[in-house]
Amino acid sequence: MEQEILTYIKGKPIYRNFVKNLPYNPNLKIRAKNLRKAGNYPEVVFWQQVHKRKFYTIDFDRQRIIGNYIVDFYVKALGLIIEIDGTSHNNKESYDTKRENYLCTLLGLEVYRISSIRILHDLENVMTELENFIIKHFG
């Protein structure tokens, strides 16, 4: 079966990797909506780079519920989660490890982490590194 090309990054085809039937906890709906409204500044800066398909026509969701977790950004067509690590992740290494194990190992998703400081001070390189990550994992 031939894989469907989603887009091209740096001239390389990026193949669709849609993960079907992801679990969803409806009890988190209001919390996810409130997180979107709250507008964590590094997330807003990143969102400005990717919303409305600005990043290679790829569709990003913000504050997406997957199982019992709310992820910062999710690309459905790739099965890709983008997490922006700020101070809320401090001293939560075991929680983050458990969460990432669930999302990656059990559900088959990919997770890409970016520090909030790098988004605020090195955005151009962050976006280039995201391009390279997508090429490596979905190209």
Protein Blocks (a to p, Z undefined) as FASTA:
>chain_A
ZZddfbdcehiacdddddehiacdfklmmmmmmmmmnopaklmmmmmmmgghlngoiacd
ehiaehjbccfbdcfknopacddddfklgoplmmmmmmmmmmmmmnopacddddfklmmm
mmmmmmmmmmmmmmmmmZZ
